[in-house]
Amino acid sequence: MTYNTEIIRWCNRAAVPKHITFHSARHTNAVLLLENGADIYTVSKRLGHRELRTTQIYAKIVDSKMKEAAEIIPELNIEL
């Protein structure tokens, strides 16, 4: 509860209109770390997960985002 209250204060000061909880901030932090090259073991330890398998959920999100990004590129029809 204390963490959520502080996060709400930060959001208000930053004029962020969304409702953000400690859990969503923690999730965002994990995904951002993985997207920016942190290894999954380090992220797992940072989150305090006992099982690496728990952290792999975040890695799957990053993998799906990479696939989505690759699909944005239009198909080129080049004749040789």
Chimera marker file (.cmm) of the C-alpha trace (Angstrom):
<marker_set name="trace">
<marker id="1" x="0.000" y="0.000" z="0.000" r="1" g="1" b="0" radius="0.5"/>
<marker id="2" x="2.798" y="2.414" z="0.880" r="1" g="1" b="0" radius="0.5"/>
<marker id="3" x="4.537" y="1.746" z="-2.439" r="1" g="1" b="0" radius="0.5"/>
<marker id="4" x="1.334" y="2.252" z="-4.404" r="1" g="1" b="0" radius="0.5"/>
<marker id="5" x="0.729" y="5.581" z="-2.658" r="1" g="1" b="0" radius="0.5"/>
<marker id="6" x="4.230" y="6.767" z="-3.540" r="1" g="1" b="0" radius="0.5"/>
<marker id="7" x="3.860" y="5.644" z="-7.161" r="1" g="1" b="0" radius="0.5"/>
<marker id="8" x="0.573" y="7.555" z="-7.392" r="1" g="1" b="0" radius="0.5"/>
<marker id="9" x="2.358" y="10.670" z="-6.082" r="1" g="1" b="0" radius="0.5"/>
<marker id="10" x="5.103" y="10.279" z="-8.704" r="1" g="1" b="0" radius="0.5"/>
<marker id="11" x="2.507" y="9.876" z="-11.442" r="1" g="1" b="0" radius="0.5"/>
<marker id="12" x="0.602" y="12.946" z="-10.278" r="1" g="1" b="0" radius="0.5"/>
<marker id="13" x="3.778" y="15.053" z="-10.216" r="1" g="1" b="0" radius="0.5"/>
<marker id="14" x="4.704" y="13.813" z="-13.688" r="1" g="1" b="0" radius="0.5"/>
<marker id="15" x="1.149" y="14.434" z="-14.965" r="1" g="1" b="0" radius="0.5"/>
<marker id="16" x="0.714" y="10.763" z="-15.877" r="1" g="1" b="0" radius="0.5"/>
<marker id="17" x="-3.055" y="10.209" z="-16.028" r="1" g="1" b="0" radius="0.5"/>
<marker id="18" x="-2.966" y="6.404" z="-15.795" r="1" g="1" b="0" radius="0.5"/>
<marker id="19" x="-3.475" y="4.416" z="-12.605" r="1" g="1" b="0" radius="0.5"/>
<marker id="20" x="-0.183" y="2.634" z="-11.958" r="1" g="1" b="0" radius="0.5"/>
<marker id="21" x="0.394" y="0.107" z="-9.187" r="1" g="1" b="0" radius="0.5"/>
<marker id="22" x="3.568" y="-1.339" z="-7.722" r="1" g="1" b="0" radius="0.5"/>
<marker id="23" x="2.891" y="-4.548" z="-9.629" r="1" g="1" b="0" radius="0.5"/>
<marker id="24" x="2.570" y="-2.791" z="-12.997" r="1" g="1" b="0" radius="0.5"/>
<marker id="25" x="5.694" y="-0.706" z="-12.290" r="1" g="1" b="0" radius="0.5"/>
<marker id="26" x="7.607" y="-3.885" z="-11.407" r="1" g="1" b="0" radius="0.5"/>
<marker id="27" x="6.392" y="-5.583" z="-14.585" r="1" g="1" b="0" radius="0.5"/>
<marker id="28" x="7.373" y="-2.574" z="-16.708" r="1" g="1" b="0" radius="0.5"/>
<marker id="29" x="10.810" y="-2.485" z="-15.094" r="1" g="1" b="0" radius="0.5"/>
<marker id="30" x="11.420" y="-6.163" z="-15.902" r="1" g="1" b="0" radius="0.5"/>
<marker id="31" x="10.322" y="-5.811" z="-19.522" r="1" g="1" b="0" radius="0.5"/>
<marker id="32" x="12.413" y="-2.661" z="-20.030" r="1" g="1" b="0" radius="0.5"/>
<marker id="33" x="15.482" y="-4.359" z="-18.591" r="1" g="1" b="0" radius="0.5"/>
<marker id="34" x="15.078" y="-7.330" z="-20.936" r="1" g="1" b="0" radius="0.5"/>
<marker id="35" x="14.345" y="-5.143" z="-23.963" r="1" g="1" b="0" radius="0.5"/>
<marker id="36" x="17.516" y="-3.185" z="-23.303" r="1" g="1" b="0" radius="0.5"/>
<marker id="37" x="19.804" y="-6.185" z="-23.071" r="1" g="1" b="0" radius="0.5"/>
<marker id="38" x="19.843" y="-7.276" z="-19.436" r="1" g="1" b="0" radius="0.5"/>
<marker id="39" x="20.272" y="-11.015" z="-19.119" r="1" g="1" b="0" radius="0.5"/>
<marker id="40" x="17.344" y="-12.999" z="-17.757" r="1" g="1" b="0" radius="0.5"/>
<marker id="41" x="19.328" y="-14.304" z="-14.762" r="1" g="1" b="0" radius="0.5"/>
<marker id="42" x="20.076" y="-10.760" z="-13.553" r="1" g="1" b="0" radius="0.5"/>
<marker id="43" x="16.453" y="-9.700" z="-14.014" r="1" g="1" b="0" radius="0.5"/>
<marker id="44" x="15.320" y="-12.808" z="-12.138" r="1" g="1" b="0" radius="0.5"/>
<marker id="45" x="17.555" y="-11.999" z="-9.177" r="1" g="1" b="0" radius="0.5"/>
<marker id="46" x="16.504" y="-8.351" z="-9.219" r="1" g="1" b="0" radius="0.5"/>
<marker id="47" x="12.841" y="-9.372" z="-9.037" r="1" g="1" b="0" radius="0.5"/>
<marker id="48" x="13.570" y="-11.902" z="-6.304" r="1" g="1" b="0" radius="0.5"/>
<marker id="49" x="12.220" y="-14.870" z="-8.233" r="1" g="1" b="0" radius="0.5"/>
<marker id="50" x="13.162" y="-18.282" z="-6.887" r="1" g="1" b="0" radius="0.5"/>
<marker id="51" x="12.665" y="-19.934" z="-10.257" r="1" g="1" b="0" radius="0.5"/>
<marker id="52" x="14.094" y="-18.659" z="-13.532" r="1" g="1" b="0" radius="0.5"/>
<marker id="53" x="10.937" y="-20.070" z="-15.107" r="1" g="1" b="0" radius="0.5"/>
<marker id="54" x="8.915" y="-17.280" z="-13.444" r="1" g="1" b="0" radius="0.5"/>
<marker id="55" x="11.050" y="-14.600" z="-15.093" r="1" g="1" b="0" radius="0.5"/>
<marker id="56" x="10.776" y="-16.279" z="-18.497" r="1" g="1" b="0" radius="0.5"/>
<marker id="57" x="7.193" y="-14.974" z="-18.665" r="1" g="1" b="0" radius="0.5"/>
<marker id="58" x="8.661" y="-11.492" z="-19.158" r="1" g="1" b="0" radius="0.5"/>
<marker id="59" x="11.070" y="-12.781" z="-21.800" r="1" g="1" b="0" radius="0.5"/>
<marker id="60" x="8.139" y="-14.205" z="-23.789" r="1" g="1" b="0" radius="0.5"/>
<marker id="61" x="6.563" y="-10.738" z="-23.816" r="1" g="1" b="0" radius="0.5"/>
<marker id="62" x="9.794" y="-9.285" z="-25.196" r="1" g="1" b="0" radius="0.5"/>
<marker id="63" x="9.977" y="-12.055" z="-27.836" r="1" g="1" b="0" radius="0.5"/>
<marker id="64" x="6.421" y="-11.386" z="-28.984" r="1" g="1" b="0" radius="0.5"/>
<marker id="65" x="7.147" y="-7.642" z="-29.228" r="1" g="1" b="0" radius="0.5"/>
<marker id="66" x="10.172" y="-8.365" z="-31.430" r="1" g="1" b="0" radius="0.5"/>
<marker id="67" x="8.009" y="-10.506" z="-33.720" r="1" g="1" b="0" radius="0.5"/>
<marker id="68" x="5.409" y="-7.719" z="-33.927" r="1" g="1" b="0" radius="0.5"/>
<marker id="69" x="8.133" y="-5.215" z="-34.808" r="1" g="1" b="0" radius="0.5"/>
<marker id="70" x="9.474" y="-7.472" z="-37.562" r="1" g="1" b="0" radius="0.5"/>
<marker id="71" x="5.991" y="-7.758" z="-39.071" r="1" g="1" b="0" radius="0.5"/>
<marker id="72" x="5.777" y="-3.958" z="-39.422" r="1" g="1" b="0" radius="0.5"/>
<marker id="73" x="8.321" y="-4.037" z="-42.228" r="1" g="1" b="0" radius="0.5"/>
<marker id="74" x="6.423" y="-4.167" z="-45.522" r="1" g="1" b="0" radius="0.5"/>
<marker id="75" x="7.024" y="-7.019" z="-47.908" r="1" g="1" b="0" radius="0.5"/>
<marker id="76" x="9.141" y="-5.974" z="-50.867" r="1" g="1" b="0" radius="0.5"/>
<marker id="77" x="8.427" y="-7.417" z="-54.276" r="1" g="1" b="0" radius="0.5"/>
<marker id="78" x="11.756" y="-7.197" z="-56.029" r="1" g="1" b="0" radius="0.5"/>
<marker id="79" x="12.220" y="-8.779" z="-59.415" r="1" g="1" b="0" radius="0.5"/>
<marker id="80" x="15.721" y="-9.687" z="-60.453" r="1" g="1" b="0" radius="0.5"/>
<link id1="1" id2="2" r="1" g="1" b="0" radius="0.2"/>
<link id1="2" id2="3" r="1" g="1" b="0" radius="0.2"/>
<link id1="3" id2="4" r="1" g="1" b="0" radius="0.2"/>
<link id1="4" id2="5" r="1" g="1" b="0" radius="0.2"/>
<link id1="5" id2="6" r="1" g="1" b="0" radius="0.2"/>
<link id1="6" id2="7" r="1" g="1" b="0" radius="0.2"/>
<link id1="7" id2="8" r="1" g="1" b="0" radius="0.2"/>
<link id1="8" id2="9" r="1" g="1" b="0" radius="0.2"/>
<link id1="9" id2="10" r="1" g="1" b="0" radius="0.2"/>
<link id1="10" id2="11" r="1" g="1" b="0" radius="0.2"/>
<link id1="11" id2="12" r="1" g="1" b="0" radius="0.2"/>
<link id1="12" id2="13" r="1" g="1" b="0" radius="0.2"/>
<link id1="13" id2="14" r="1" g="1" b="0" radius="0.2"/>
<link id1="14" id2="15" r="1" g="1" b="0" radius="0.2"/>
<link id1="15" id2="16" r="1" g="1" b="0" radius="0.2"/>
<link id1="16" id2="17" r="1" g="1" b="0" radius="0.2"/>
<link id1="17" id2="18" r="1" g="1" b="0" radius="0.2"/>
<link id1="18" id2="19" r="1" g="1" b="0" radius="0.2"/>
<link id1="19" id2="20" r="1" g="1" b="0" radius="0.2"/>
<link id1="20" id2="21" r="1" g="1" b="0" radius="0.2"/>
<link id1="21" id2="22" r="1" g="1" b="0" radius="0.2"/>
<link id1="22" id2="23" r="1" g="1" b="0" radius="0.2"/>
<link id1="23" id2="24" r="1" g="1" b="0" radius="0.2"/>
<link id1="24" id2="25" r="1" g="1" b="0" radius="0.2"/>
<link id1="25" id2="26" r="1" g="1" b="0" radius="0.2"/>
<link id1="26" id2="27" r="1" g="1" b="0" radius="0.2"/>
<link id1="27" id2="28" r="1" g="1" b="0" radius="0.2"/>
<link id1="28" id2="29" r="1" g="1" b="0" radius="0.2"/>
<link id1="29" id2="30" r="1" g="1" b="0" radius="0.2"/>
<link id1="30" id2="31" r="1" g="1" b="0" radius="0.2"/>
<link id1="31" id2="32" r="1" g="1" b="0" radius="0.2"/>
<link id1="32" id2="33" r="1" g="1" b="0" radius="0.2"/>
<link id1="33" id2="34" r="1" g="1" b="0" radius="0.2"/>
<link id1="34" id2="35" r="1" g="1" b="0" radius="0.2"/>
<link id1="35" id2="36" r="1" g="1" b="0" radius="0.2"/>
<link id1="36" id2="37" r="1" g="1" b="0" radius="0.2"/>
<link id1="37" id2="38" r="1" g="1" b="0" radius="0.2"/>
<link id1="38" id2="39" r="1" g="1" b="0" radius="0.2"/>
<link id1="39" id2="40" r="1" g="1" b="0" radius="0.2"/>
<link id1="40" id2="41" r="1" g="1" b="0" radius="0.2"/>
<link id1="41" id2="42" r="1" g="1" b="0" radius="0.2"/>
<link id1="42" id2="43" r="1" g="1" b="0" radius="0.2"/>
<link id1="43" id2="44" r="1" g="1" b="0" radius="0.2"/>
<link id1="44" id2="45" r="1" g="1" b="0" radius="0.2"/>
<link id1="45" id2="46" r="1" g="1" b="0" radius="0.2"/>
<link id1="46" id2="47" r="1" g="1" b="0" radius="0.2"/>
<link id1="47" id2="48" r="1" g="1" b="0" radius="0.2"/>
<link id1="48" id2="49" r="1" g="1" b="0" radius="0.2"/>
<link id1="49" id2="50" r="1" g="1" b="0" radius="0.2"/>
<link id1="50" id2="51" r="1" g="1" b="0" radius="0.2"/>
<link id1="51" id2="52" r="1" g="1" b="0" radius="0.2"/>
<link id1="52" id2="53" r="1" g="1" b="0" radius="0.2"/>
<link id1="53" id2="54" r="1" g="1" b="0" radius="0.2"/>
<link id1="54" id2="55" r="1" g="1" b="0" radius="0.2"/>
<link id1="55" id2="56" r="1" g="1" b="0" radius="0.2"/>
<link id1="56" id2="57" r="1" g="1" b="0" radius="0.2"/>
<link id1="57" id2="58" r="1" g="1" b="0" radius="0.2"/>
<link id1="58" id2="59" r="1" g="1" b="0" radius="0.2"/>
<link id1="59" id2="60" r="1" g="1" b="0" radius="0.2"/>
<link id1="60" id2="61" r="1" g="1" b="0" radius="0.2"/>
<link id1="61" id2="62" r="1" g="1" b="0" radius="0.2"/>
<link id1="62" id2="63" r="1" g="1" b="0" radius="0.2"/>
<link id1="63" id2="64" r="1" g="1" b="0" radius="0.2"/>
<link id1="64" id2="65" r="1" g="1" b="0" radius="0.2"/>
<link id1="65" id2="66" r="1" g="1" b="0" radius="0.2"/>
<link id1="66" id2="67" r="1" g="1" b="0" radius="0.2"/>
<link id1="67" id2="68" r="1" g="1" b="0" radius="0.2"/>
<link id1="68" id2="69" r="1" g="1" b="0" radius="0.2"/>
<link id1="69" id2="70" r="1" g="1" b="0" radius="0.2"/>
<link id1="70" id2="71" r="1" g="1" b="0" radius="0.2"/>
<link id1="71" id2="72" r="1" g="1" b="0" radius="0.2"/>
<link id1="72" id2="73" r="1" g="1" b="0" radius="0.2"/>
<link id1="73" id2="74" r="1" g="1" b="0" radius="0.2"/>
<link id1="74" id2="75" r="1" g="1" b="0" radius="0.2"/>
<link id1="75" id2="76" r="1" g="1" b="0" radius="0.2"/>
<link id1="76" id2="77" r="1" g="1" b="0" radius="0.2"/>
<link id1="77" id2="78" r="1" g="1" b="0" radius="0.2"/>
<link id1="78" id2="79" r="1" g="1" b="0" radius="0.2"/>
<link id1="79" id2="80" r="1" g="1" b="0" radius="0.2"/>
</marker_set>
